[in-house]
């Protein structure tokens, strides 16, 4: 009886492994396909938006500082997509750079408007300072505590699954 139960357990384990391996491969394929499709969509949208902004600037006959900062935002989004495309890792610092640039753009618009209060300027400047500090902490952390391997947080494809 014990031998029969052991054989049933082994058979169930083998069946589970035989079913799980192909399903895992299909899941990885679909996930990778989605990532690639989404990256191409984000990249194409970024290029399209940047080109549209450039055409608008050309139609105006020049670019303001806010327009130039908008192009920097598009550049950072494009760089972030490129890094994610090649490494499958999302660089959080680039998101912080985008936020700092967007807040700087907003600050320029507030300073250009005569009806804004000093509190608005102080709040946005404080947010920029806080985000800059966050970038400093991330850079210090990655320098002081480097990852042993660039893909340490990714699943090991060579590892046997149970």
Secondary structure, DSSP 8 states (H G I E B T S, - for coil): -HHHHHHHHHHHHHHHHHHHHHHHHHHHHHHHHHHHHHHHHHHHHHHHHHHHHHHHHHHHTS--HHHHHHHHHHHHHHHHHHHHHHHS---HHHHHHHHHHHHHHHHHHHHHSTT--HHHHHHHHHHHHHHHHHHHHHHHHHHHT--SSTTTTS--TTS---
